[in-house]
Amino acid sequence: MNLLIELAVTGALSGVKVGISALGFAIIFYATKEMHFAYGAISVAAAYLCYWVVLSVVGPVGVILALFAAFGFAVLMSVAIHKFVYLRLRSVMPVVMASLGISLLVENIVQMIGSPDTQVLVYDNLLQVVDFGFARVRVLELWIAALFLAISFGLDFFLNRTRIGQGFAATIEDPEMAELVGIRTARMRIGAYCAGAALGTLSGLSMLIDTGLRPSQGFVLLLYALIITIMGRGSFRAVAIWAVLFGLLRSVWSWQFPTEFQELAMFAVMMGYLIGRDAWDRYKRNRLTPLPASVSASSVVTGGV
Amino acid sequence: MLFKKLLISSVVALSVLGLGPSNAADGLKTGKVGVIVQLSGLAAQFGIGVQNAVSVAQEDLKQKGVIDLTVHYEDHQQQAQLGLLGFEKLVDTYDVPVVIANASPIILAVGPAAEEREKVLYNFAAVSPKIKELGPWVVTGTPLSDNDSLQLADLLYNKKGIKTVGLLNVNDANGITFADAFTKAFEALGGKVLAHETNEQTVVDLRTQLLKINATNPDALVIFSNVPENGYAVAQAREMGMKRPIFANTFIADPENFKVAGKALDGVMGVTMRFDPNRSPAANSFAEKFKAKANRDPSVSEALAYDAAMLAGEAMAKVGDDPKAIRDYMVSVKDWEGVSTTFNFDEHGILKVSLSPFVIADGKLTFPTTN
């Protein structure tokens, strides 16, 4: 039983780490319908930029400068790609191809400027281990979990309780209608890129301190974010829940079954969910609506007298 | 007159094309080798390190007046198909007599092609025991995993008195061959593998596997994962409060692991080919030049890559660019002093080398006893 609890805690925390980048990717994808595959590479590049600035400028000023540089780079780069590349292509496949190309380009530039080796920012305070008895967790992981919860609830509040958030939700739901009622959807999309890039950078920075970063890890970051965004089916709540479930189920699977099949099991569960959910939606759309009790069967057949 | 012009033109053309073993303008012999390593993708750090090591060898060969070696690189990205394509390109386009490569899937895929094309394939880092079956065109300048695992099993069971282990290996050809060879050797001695877990390449969160291993309460943890995953495994095992001894193979000593795991690596034991920069002035010089290029210390694999290029260069300088003559020269060297070790090859063309037990202390490999 102790093992199960440990696996559950470990899994949930690994899901939370994926969750921040997944929410960032989902914000961009749901608002713009653009497959921004350069997301992972830009997030990693931003974290690298932070690393280089921290090494160059020592002390707290260096850290503040590094954070500005990282977030500024990711936001500006993402918005520029959206405005000057994706919007000009105006079609799904060219956008996919362009984003893949940019992703490779960014990854290779980072590798050329830096190196393919792992880079780690060591902050001993964040790497200390807290022993809860049933599990041992890094302080950094507790911070990431708190951040994830704050982002998830904050996003939910923003979308449902603020005017701009409702405009953003309308842009996601029906962009043409939103445009007709006066919502500036183009601005909403740029806002989505800014928010998404910021969350991606946050994820990249947490990796830089937690496990270290390599230029090629942008792909892994993107892959998990993409999978969970697909599972979310347009809902940010679902993205947040699936991120935690993704880590939790993957880890708990290993309690009784071989670890090497955990990815397979997770994908089977996810595929099952997507297929089942789709079938249920189709069933709901196609089932006959019961007639009101006041309408008799004979009147329906005869057309009423 | 026309005949004279044709004769002069032919001589000029032949000298420009550089047919046959050739000499540079300064009298230095010239030669060319191909190198297929992972230069991009998820494991690019290995290939870039090798590129630095080979580039130091190029400079040293030229500086010592041995040969002016041209090196053509191809990127295999850890994929057998790309390795094979790279090999074909090196042979067809550049006509290299020797190709230096790493990684078991690549060597196993390219080996048959090397035999068919009658070119030397020099393996400096792949460890699959199946490499023995590839025939005479594959020369292996690294100990294979059966040898490595056999000596590690002996260290655990006979010298450390460890009877049960939990095993973690990367789920690729490299990790599987190490784990299989170790399990066979350890169980033959009377030991027992209580838990056997695997991790996928590039996955850095290994706590699920470690928790499962911990739950079986083995005497020790044995890790055969890639760099830097094995570093993460040790760091995470320590974070989880695992007190039992940890053993690993050669790859744990990679500088990349010290970066990701830091002091957590202290106490890790194993057997390895020993790259000691102080073993000779050449080794020291290599370590310094490598550090100047890569901004870090070289690993054993990088020292072996340097030796591969040096041996290939020397062979070409001595016997020309006939692949068979190069191969025969390489495998017949006796006590050839490399920077990594002293080179002698067995009847399969595999480096004969004794491994040294190591313990990591204060962020460095230490060798309490040597073979």
Chai-1 contact restraints between the chains, C-beta under 6 A:
chainA,res_idxA,chainB,res_idxB,connection_type,confidence,min_distance_angstrom,max_distance_angstrom,comment,restraint_id
A,L3,B,A215,contact,1.0,0.0,6.0,A-B,restraint_1
A,E6,B,L211,contact,1.0,0.0,6.0,A-B,restraint_2
A,L7,B,L211,contact,1.0,0.0,6.0,A-B,restraint_3
A,T10,B,R207,contact,1.0,0.0,6.0,A-B,restraint_4
A,S14,B,D205,contact,1.0,0.0,6.0,A-B,restraint_5
A,P116,B,A44,contact,1.0,0.0,6.0,A-B,restraint_6
A,P116,B,Q45,contact,1.0,0.0,6.0,A-B,restraint_7
A,P116,B,I48,contact,1.0,0.0,6.0,A-B,restraint_8
A,D117,B,Q45,contact,1.0,0.0,6.0,A-B,restraint_9
A,D117,B,E256,contact,1.0,0.0,6.0,A-B,restraint_10
A,T118,B,P228,contact,1.0,0.0,6.0,A-B,restraint_11
A,T118,B,E256,contact,1.0,0.0,6.0,A-B,restraint_12
A,T118,B,K259,contact,1.0,0.0,6.0,A-B,restraint_13
A,T118,B,V260,contact,1.0,0.0,6.0,A-B,restraint_14
A,V120,B,K259,contact,1.0,0.0,6.0,A-B,restraint_15
A,V120,B,V260,contact,1.0,0.0,6.0,A-B,restraint_16
A,V129,B,E239,contact,1.0,0.0,6.0,A-B,restraint_17
A,R136,B,M240,contact,1.0,0.0,6.0,A-B,restraint_18
A,R136,B,G241,contact,1.0,0.0,6.0,A-B,restraint_19
A,T211,B,V204,contact,1.0,0.0,6.0,A-B,restraint_20
A,G212,B,V260,contact,1.0,0.0,6.0,A-B,restraint_21
A,S216,B,L42,contact,1.0,0.0,6.0,A-B,restraint_22
A,S251,B,T208,contact,1.0,0.0,6.0,A-B,restraint_23
A,S254,B,T208,contact,1.0,0.0,6.0,A-B,restraint_24
A,S254,B,K212,contact,1.0,0.0,6.0,A-B,restraint_25
A,T259,B,E197,contact,1.0,0.0,6.0,A-B,restraint_26
A,T259,B,T208,contact,1.0,0.0,6.0,A-B,restraint_27
A,T259,B,Q209,contact,1.0,0.0,6.0,A-B,restraint_28
A,E260,B,N171,contact,1.0,0.0,6.0,A-B,restraint_29
A,E260,B,T198,contact,1.0,0.0,6.0,A-B,restraint_30
